[in-house]
Amino acid sequence: MHDHCPVCGQKFELETGFWFGTGYVSYVLSVALSVFNLIWYWLIFGISWRDNSIIYWLGVNGVILTVAQPWLMRFSRTLYLYFFVYYDEDTAHLPDADHKHGEHSRPHPAGHSH
């Protein structure tokens, strides 16, 4: 993963351990996909405890989740970043306001420095 967005320059890792929260987002997406898989499998094949069809669904669902995992991981990171970073095209052209403490690109309005 890039350190900064190649288009707008946004730093992706806002703080150390920032991406740990994406595990929760990925979990919610996986559960939603599993519920969707259960519904379509039930409508097409039917599910019953008597014929072990629930075991077959678990196998199919496991394969689908394994194949979809790279997409789920990237999508969960995108959603998680959207929770914390707002992109506004109207202000995208403004200079970056991220400065280290004590370093300013122009003098303080009151005429003194920190």
Secondary structure, DSSP 8 states (H G I E B T S, - for coil): --SB-TTT--BS--STTGGGGHHHHHHHHHHHHHHHHHHHHHHHT---TTTTHHHHHHHHHHHHHHHHHHHHHHHHHHHHHHHH----TTTTTS------TT--SS--TTS---
